[in-house]
Amino acid sequence: MTEKFLAPKADITYGQLDKVLKSFGFTRHEFERRGKAVQYDHKETGASITLPLFPKKDYVMVHHLIAVRTTLDGFGVADRTVFEKKLKKVG
């Protein structure tokens, strides 16, 4: 018997994450290459985040949330505390 691995999910949707990223000044661009995806670009800092395109009502996979948080912090867009406060506001 084979078991299917299910990635853990956060308690925020991709639609809510989209709103948070836009509030930080990211622009959104959808594209298709080996599947549909979305890219967020932050012109001021050069930060770029690429994620698979999921329905806005789907819950964010934890590893995607970690990648976003790491990018925001690494490029100086927002530290973890500011990011988490914005997530709570839209949640």
C-alpha positions, 0 to 999 in steps of 0.5 A, spaced: 500 500 500 502 506 498 501 512 502 500 519 499 504 525 502 500 531 503 504 537 505 502 541 511 498 547 510 497 554 513 491 557 516 491 563 510 489 562 503 493 564 497 488 570 496 489 573 503 497 572 501 496 575 495 493 581 498 499 581 503 504 581 498 500 587 494 500 591 500 508 591 501 508 593 494 509 587 490 506 586 483 503 580 480 504 576 474 501 570 472 505 565 467 505 558 464 511 554 464 510 547 466 504 549 469 501 555 471 504 560 476 504 566 479 510 571 480 510 577 485 516 582 484 518 588 488 521 593 484 524 597 489 528 592 492 528 587 486 525 581 491 521 576 486 517 570 489 514 565 484 509 560 486 505 555 483 498 558 481 493 555 486 485 557 487 485 563 491 481 559 496 486 554 497 490 554 503 497 556 503 502 550 503 507 551 509 513 551 505 510 556 500 509 561 506 516 560 509 519 561 502 515 568 502 517 570 509 524 568 507 524 573 501 521 579 505 526 578 510 532 577 506 530 583 501 528 588 507 521 588 505 518 586 511 521 582 518 517 576 520 513 580 525 511 585 520 509 580 516 505 576 521 501 582 523 499 583 516 497 576 515 493 576 522 489 582 519 487 579 513 485 572 516 
